[in-house]
Amino acid sequence: MSATPATDRLRAWIEERSRGDALDAYRGHDWMQLTEAEEEVFGLALADMAAVSTVFHEWEALIGRVDGELWPEMPSAAAAIRAEHPFIAAIRGKHAADALSPGEFVEGFQQFAALFGISSRTAHAFHYKRLFWDIRRRLVTFRDEG
């Protein structure tokens, strides 16, 4: 495996952050928190929430879906991470061109999450938990809704 220094620094930061965060900070109704119902429906574990929610946020920042990041080094390391993992740059380009399909987004997130030891199943479940949070908050609307 080739060296990925920027990704390795991000991985170390995520591991440290995940160890330091109290689990009860991830119990609740916000996008990065887990309700008991979501735990059951999506099969997510409270113990995974610190890492998976942090990785998801950094993923969205890397592909240009959100402004801002949690990792203090991200502004200076983002280009290096994209160079270390060309699939990120490709997805960023598709997102910028408004040509990124929902399937490509979740598959890219699963691939990115795997770099941090998060299973494809957990990444997939978190993505849909987050999507349904957006729907409940009416951040996503549908054509037949007023």
Beta strands, then each sheet from edge to edge (+ up, - down):
end
